[in-house]
Amino acid sequence: MTTPFIRPYEYNFIRTQADNLSRQLASVHDPDIRDAVIYSASKKVFDLIPAMTPEQEELLMRIKTIESEEELTDYLTDVADAVHGFPAVTEAELKKLFHKNKKLKLPDLARLDVESTTFLSWNDTGSGKKFFVYPLDGKIVGVEGRYVPSTQKGICSLCNNYSDVTLVSARSKGSSESYKVVGNYMCIDSDECNRHMTDPSSLEHFLNRVK
């Protein structure tokens, strides 16, 4: 069994490339075009993780051999087995991250699907607050923001997916000890956001501004 080396958002990216490749190959019969399509998808997956062992590279480059739905399923199943999920966190650790919130409502950690979680986030509908937990620069950080209970269709600023989004705002401390509010439209359903995230850079930018 391959030692886990793929992060959840990287798996989402690989899955997207494999799905696209399978669909394109089903409708393309010209050998040169098929070769170009396979090369494009495999290069994107290869470039995703800079340093890989031969075993890891062999696993990911099986994308070149996908010709059927069955092969696609087998490939994604094996890649999923190599995902290392969200770091284990306890309720005590979450309370410490948000120690200023004396009425903190915690998520059900027992139901957390760590293998598909790039960032842990949950809503407190009673207070209108949204919480974010993420390993930023090697350290678990927690950010508390507020969200508008109503939603609209739009592009999420974190995962770039078209979904039900809500305005989320959080305070950012400026260099002059003053505070400003940072607001972004995000998926109201953070589990859905996690399923579509292929690049955490927008999430990290948001967290760096308000942590």
N, C-alpha and C positions, 0 to 999 in steps of 0.2 A: 504493500500500500504506500502511495506517495505521501511524504510528509507535507502537511498543509502549507501552502506558500501563496495562495491567491486570496486577496481580500474581497469582501462581498461586492463592492462596486466594480472590481475588476472582472469578477464572474459575470455581472450584468453586461459589461462591455463585450466579453467573449460570447455570451449567449446571443447578444444582438447581432454580432458579426456572423455567427454560425447560422442564425435564423435567416439573415439576409442572403447569405451564400446559398443556402438550401433553396430558397425561393428563386434566386436568379438562375441557378443551374437547372431548375425544372423547366425554364422557358428559353434557355440558350443552348443551341446545338452546334454552333460554329466552334471548332476546336481552339482556335486562337483566342476568341472572346472568352471561352470557358477558362483557358489558362490564365488570362488576364484577371478575370474575376477571382479565381482561386488565389492567385498571387497577391492581389490587393487585400483580401480578407486575412490571409495568413501573415502578411507583413504587419498589418495593424495589430494582430494578436501578438506576434513576436516582439514588436516594439513596446508593447504594454509593460512588460516586466524586464528591465535592463539586464539583470544578472540571473541566469537560470542554470541549473545543473543539466547535464545531458538527459537525465530521466524526466525532468520538468519540461524541457524543450520538446522531447519526444511526445509527451502527453499533449501539449498545446498544439503541436504541429500536425496532429491527427485531423485537424480541421481541413487539411488538404485532401483528405480521402472521403469526405462526406458526399455521398451520392443519393441517399435515401432518407426518409423520415426515421427509419429504424437506426441508421448510423448516426443521425443527428441526436437522437435520444440517448444512445449509448455514449456518445462523445460528451454531451452535457452532463450526464450522470457521473461519468468518471472525473470530469473537471470539477463538479460540485463536491466530490469527495476530497478534493485538494484545497478546499476553502477553509481558511481559519477565520472564525467569526468574531463578533464583537467581544472585547475583553470581559471577563466575568466581573460583575459588580454586585455588591450587596446593598440591602436597604440602608444599612448603617453608613456605607460610603456615599450613597446618594444624599442622605440627610446631612452629611458633613459638607458636601458640595454646595448645598442650598441651606446652610445653617441659619441664615437670616430669616428664612421663611418658616415661621413657627407652626403654620397650618399646612405644611407641605403634604400634598396627596401623591402617593407613590404609584408607579405602574405595577402591574402584576408581573414580576420578574420571572415567575415560573412559566409564563406563557410567551416569553421573549424568544423569538426565532433568531438566535445569534448568528446563524449561518447566512442570513439575508439582511443583517443589520449593519449598515455602515455607521449610522449614528442613532443613538437612543433618544427618542423624543416622545412626549405625551402631552395631552391637553388636560387641564383642570377646568371643566366647564363651569363650575361654580364661581371661580374667581376670574375666569377669562384669561388664564395664564397658560403659556406654552413653555415647556422645558426642553433643553437640549443637553445631551451628554456625549462627549466625543474625545477620543485620544488625540489631542492636538500637540504636535511637536514632542511626542513621547510622554505626555502627561494628560491624565483624564481631567477635562474641564467641564464645568456646568454653567449654563447660561439660562437665565429666566427672562422671558419676554411676555408681552400681552398680544392677544389676537382678537380680531373682530369676529363675533360669532356667525355673521352672515358670510356666504361664499359667492363666488362668481367663477365662470369658466375663464381660464387664462393660463399663461405659462408660469410654471413655478421657477423662482429664481435659484433654487438649489439643484433640482434634478432636470430642469428644462423640459419637463413633460407638460402637455396640455391636460389640465385636470381641474378639480374644484380647489380653488386657491382662496386664501384669506390673507388680510394684511397683518403681518406680525411685526411688532416694534419692540425695541430694546434700547436701554440707555447706554450711551457710549461716553466714557469719560475723556474729555479733551485735555490737551497739554496744559491748559491754564486752570485746571481744576474745575472747569465748568462742564456741564453735561449737555449732550445733545441726543436726540432720538434718531435711531436708525430704523427705517421701516422697509420691509420687503414683502412682496406677495409670494406665499409659499403654499404647498399642498397642506390642506387642513388635516389630511390623513397621512401621518408620518410613515406608517407602514407602507403605504402606496408610494410615497416619495422614495423610500429605501429601495423598493423593487425596481425603480426606474433610474436610480443614480448610477452613472458610469464614470463620474469624475467629481471628487470631493472639493475641488478648488474653490467653487463658489461658497460652499458651506464653510470652509476654513477661513475664507475672506470675511464672511459675516461674523464668525466667532471671534476672529482676531480683533474686529472693530469694537466688540461689545464685552469681551471677557474681562 
